[in-house]
Amino acid sequence: MSKKRDTIVETADRLFYREGFAATGIDRVVEAAEVALGTLYKHFQGRSALVVGALDHREATYFARLEEAAAGLEGPPRVLSLFDGLLAWAEAEGGNGCLFLRAAAAHPLDAEIRTRVRQHKARYLALCRRRLREAGWEATAARRLAPQIFLLLEGAVAAAAQLGDKMAVSQARRMAAELLQREPAPGNPRQ
């Protein structure tokens, strides 16, 4: 990626998250990124492509944060690090909810954006499954538990945004810990 494209994507991600999709037009992104309109269109064919670029950036940045949170952890703490990473993300970025769901809501008829949102959610669910496997759960148990962990994460993001309280993430983490205690991985005794 070029430096200009990176700047545009990072700026769009930040503005869409802080100001919303309706309030953030192409001109606003161009102004904040300090690039020419032609430069933006050189890298993105239109608004949909820009939104998808911002979502790609958001996913890469967020998943990197989740990987950092899991570094060196094993067993249940490795799974619970998903919540720790989410909390660190919310504290750093603010509690404006899920940019992917906001993008889908703001662009209900845009197939490109809605496809990208579905891809992200599928990858997030797969990450939950992978963390469970890494932490010692067998494949069948990981497939059963991952959607529950995923829904706790998604619910925590929504509740934190709507209630203005990041305690939802801590509460969801406690619920996930209880879930993992009820069905421990082989070799991970109940705590």
matplotlib code that plots the C-alpha trace (Angstrom):
import matplotlib.pyplot as plt

x = [0.0, 1.1, 1.6, -1.1, -3.6, -2.6, -3.3, -6.6, -7.7, -6.6, -8.3, -11.5, -11.5, -11.1, -13.7, -16.3, -15.9, -15.9, -18.3, -20.4, -20.9, -23.7, -21.6, -18.4, -18.4, -15.6, -14.7, -14.3, -11.9, -9.9, -9.6, -8.6, -6.2, -4.7, -4.8, -6.3, -9.7, -8.0, -5.6, -8.5, -10.2, -6.9, -7.0, -10.8, -13.4, -16.1, -17.5, -18.2, -14.6, -13.4, -15.7, -14.5, -10.9, -11.6, -13.2, -10.2, -7.9, -10.2, -10.1, -6.4, -5.7, -8.3, -7.2, -3.6, -4.6, -6.3, -3.2, -1.1, -3.5, -3.1, 0.7, 2.2, -1.1, -2.4, -5.6, -8.7, -6.7, -5.9, -9.6, -10.5, -7.8, -10.3, -12.2, -9.1, -8.1, -11.6, -11.5, -8.1, -9.4, -12.5, -10.4, -8.1, -10.6, -13.8, -17.1, -18.8, -19.8, -18.9, -17.8, -18.8, -22.4, -22.6, -21.4, -24.1, -26.8, -25.6, -25.4, -28.3, -28.4, -24.7, -23.8, -20.0, -20.1, -22.6, -20.5, -17.4, -19.3, -20.4, -16.8, -15.5, -18.1, -17.2, -13.5, -14.2, -16.1, -13.3, -10.9, -13.0, -12.9, -9.1, -8.5, -10.5, -8.5, -5.2, -6.3, -6.9, -10.5, -11.3, -12.7, -16.3, -16.3, -14.7, -17.4, -20.0, -18.4, -17.1, -20.6, -21.3, -18.0, -18.6, -22.1, -20.7, -18.1, -20.7, -23.2, -20.5, -19.6, -23.3, -24.1, -21.0, -21.9, -25.5, -25.1, -21.8, -20.3, -17.3, -18.3, -20.3, -17.0, -15.9, -19.3, -19.1, -15.6, -16.9, -19.7, -17.2, -15.0, -18.0, -18.9, -15.3, -15.3, -18.5, -16.9, -13.1, -10.7, -9.0, -6.0, -7.4, -9.0, -12.0, -10.9]
y = [0.0, 3.5, 6.0, 8.3, 5.4, 4.4, 8.0, 8.1, 4.8, 5.6, 9.0, 7.5, 4.9, 7.5, 9.9, 7.2, 5.9, 9.3, 11.3, 8.6, 7.7, 10.2, 13.1, 12.0, 12.7, 12.3, 16.0, 15.7, 12.7, 14.6, 17.6, 15.7, 13.4, 16.5, 14.9, 16.0, 14.6, 13.0, 11.2, 9.7, 8.6, 7.2, 4.7, 4.3, 4.1, 5.6, 5.8, 2.1, 1.2, 3.8, 2.4, -1.1, 0.2, 1.7, -1.5, -3.5, -1.2, -1.5, -5.2, -5.5, -3.0, -4.6, -8.2, -7.1, -5.7, -9.0, -10.9, -8.7, -9.3, -13.1, -13.1, -15.7, -16.8, -20.4, -22.1, -20.1, -16.8, -17.1, -17.2, -14.4, -12.2, -11.5, -9.5, -7.9, -6.8, -5.5, -3.5, -2.0, -1.2, 0.5, 2.5, 3.7, 4.3, 5.2, 3.5, 4.2, 0.6, -1.7, 0.2, -2.8, -2.9, 0.9, 0.6, -2.0, 0.2, 3.3, 1.4, -1.1, -1.6, -1.6, -5.2, -4.6, -3.2, -5.7, -8.5, -7.1, -6.8, -10.5, -11.5, -9.7, -11.3, -14.7, -14.1, -12.9, -16.1, -18.1, -16.3, -17.3, -20.9, -20.7, -19.3, -22.1, -24.7, -23.0, -23.0, -26.8, -27.3, -30.0, -29.1, -30.1, -28.1, -25.2, -25.1, -25.2, -22.6, -20.2, -18.7, -18.1, -16.3, -14.4, -13.3, -12.1, -10.0, -8.6, -7.9, -6.2, -3.8, -3.0, -2.5, -0.4, 1.9, 2.3, 2.6, 4.6, 2.1, -0.1, -2.2, -4.3, -5.7, -6.7, -8.3, -10.2, -11.4, -12.7, -14.6, -16.1, -17.2, -18.9, -20.6, -21.9, -23.2, -25.1, -26.9, -26.9, -28.0, -31.4, -30.8, -27.5, -28.3, -26.4, -23.2]
z = [0.0, -0.7, 2.1, 0.7, 0.6, 4.2, 5.3, 3.6, 5.1, 8.6, 8.4, 7.0, 9.8, 12.5, 11.1, 10.4, 13.9, 15.7, 13.5, 11.9, 8.3, 7.5, 8.8, 7.0, 3.3, 0.8, 1.1, 4.9, 4.5, 1.8, 4.0, 7.2, 5.3, 3.6, 0.1, -3.2, -4.2, -7.2, -4.9, -3.0, -6.3, -7.5, -4.7, -4.2, -7.0, -4.7, -1.2, -0.9, -1.7, 0.8, 3.5, 2.8, 2.9, 6.3, 7.5, 6.3, 8.3, 11.4, 11.3, 10.9, 13.7, 16.0, 15.4, 16.0, 19.4, 20.2, 19.3, 21.5, 24.4, 24.0, 23.8, 26.2, 27.6, 27.8, 28.8, 29.7, 30.0, 26.3, 25.5, 28.0, 26.5, 23.7, 26.3, 27.6, 24.1, 23.5, 26.8, 25.9, 22.4, 23.9, 26.3, 23.5, 20.8, 22.6, 23.0, 19.8, 19.1, 16.3, 13.1, 11.0, 12.3, 12.0, 8.4, 7.6, 9.2, 7.3, 3.9, 4.0, 0.2, -0.5, -1.2, -1.1, 2.4, 3.7, 2.3, 4.0, 7.3, 7.1, 6.3, 9.4, 11.7, 10.3, 10.9, 14.4, 15.1, 13.6, 15.9, 18.9, 17.7, 17.1, 20.6, 22.2, 20.2, 21.2, 24.8, 24.8, 23.8, 21.4, 18.0, 18.8, 22.1, 20.4, 17.7, 20.4, 22.7, 20.1, 19.2, 22.8, 23.3, 20.1, 21.2, 24.6, 22.8, 20.4, 23.2, 25.3, 22.4, 21.8, 25.5, 26.2, 23.3, 24.1, 27.9, 27.8, 30.2, 29.5, 32.5, 30.0, 28.7, 32.2, 32.9, 29.6, 30.5, 33.8, 32.1, 29.6, 32.5, 34.1, 30.8, 30.4, 34.0, 33.4, 30.4, 31.0, 28.3, 28.8, 31.0, 32.3, 35.7, 36.9, 38.7]

ax = plt.figure().add_subplot(projection="3d")
ax.plot(x, y, z, "-o")
ax.set_aspect("equal")
plt.show()
